[in-house]
Amino acid sequence: MDVHIQSVHFVADAKLLDYINKKVQKLIIVQDRIVKVDVFLKLDNMAHHIKDKIAEIRVTIPRHNFFSKTTSKSFEASFDDALDSLLIQLKKDKQKQAA
């Protein structure tokens, strides 16, 4: 499983990257055919407001792509919400394949 983490218009620190890499490994427990995981971290540019943090995750398995995008005040919270959404999507897909 290839994991690509891209931070857009800022440099992510090692602590955040380690956090993401550790959490992404949970996906392999649900779906063992994952080929690639792309994580995009972005800052929401809203004038005169505290910038929200956006986390987008795209998971590629053979013949399927799954995507989740969430926004919150921290990258960790955004990433966790997006990861939870993807876990649900992957579980549903696996149940559908088993039926």
C-alpha positions in Angstrom: 0.0 0.0 0.0 1.4 3.3 -1.1 0.7 6.3 1.1 1.2 9.8 -0.3 0.7 12.8 1.9 0.6 16.2 0.3 0.3 19.5 2.2 -0.9 22.3 0.0 0.7 25.8 0.6 2.3 24.9 3.9 4.9 22.4 5.3 3.5 19.7 7.5 5.6 18.8 10.6 7.0 15.4 11.2 4.5 14.8 14.2 1.5 15.3 11.9 3.0 13.1 9.2 3.7 10.3 11.7 0.1 10.7 13.1 -1.4 10.3 9.6 0.8 7.3 8.7 0.0 5.5 11.9 -3.8 6.1 11.4 -3.8 5.1 7.7 -2.6 1.6 8.7 -6.1 1.0 10.1 -7.5 0.9 6.6 -5.6 -2.2 5.8 -7.5 -4.1 8.6 -10.8 -3.4 6.9 -9.7 -3.8 3.2 -6.6 -5.7 2.4 -6.6 -4.9 -1.4 -5.7 -1.2 -1.0 -3.3 -0.1 -3.7 -2.8 3.5 -2.9 -3.9 6.1 -0.3 -3.6 9.9 -1.1 -4.0 12.4 1.7 -4.3 16.1 1.0 -4.0 18.7 3.7 -5.1 22.2 2.9 -5.8 25.5 4.6 -9.3 27.0 3.9 -8.7 30.6 2.9 -11.5 32.6 4.4 -10.9 36.3 4.9 -11.1 37.7 8.5 -11.7 34.2 10.0 -9.6 31.6 11.6 -8.4 29.3 8.9 -10.1 25.9 8.9 -8.1 22.8 8.2 -9.2 20.5 5.4 -8.3 16.9 5.1 -9.1 14.9 1.9 -8.4 11.2 1.6 -8.6 9.1 -1.5 -8.3 5.3 -1.3 -7.7 3.2 -4.4 -8.5 -0.4 -4.6 -8.9 -2.4 -7.8 -11.9 -1.2 -9.8 -12.9 1.3 -7.0 -12.0 4.7 -5.6 -13.2 6.0 -2.3 -13.1 9.7 -1.2 -13.7 11.7 1.9 -13.3 15.4 2.7 -13.8 17.1 6.1 -13.1 20.4 7.6 -12.4 21.4 11.2 -10.1 23.6 13.4 -7.2 21.1 13.4 -5.7 18.7 10.9 -5.9 15.8 13.3 -9.7 16.2 13.8 -10.3 16.7 10.1 -8.2 13.6 9.3 -9.9 11.5 11.9 -13.4 12.4 10.6 -12.4 11.7 7.0 -10.8 8.4 8.0 -14.0 7.3 9.9 -16.0 8.1 6.9 -13.7 6.0 4.7 -13.8 3.1 7.1 -17.6 3.0 6.8 -17.4 3.2 3.0 -14.8 0.4 2.9 -16.8 -1.8 5.3 -20.0 -1.4 3.2 -18.1 -2.2 0.0 -16.6 -5.3 1.6 -20.1 -6.5 2.7 -21.5 -5.9 -0.7 -18.7 -8.0 -2.3 -19.3 -10.8 0.2 -23.0 -10.9 -0.5 
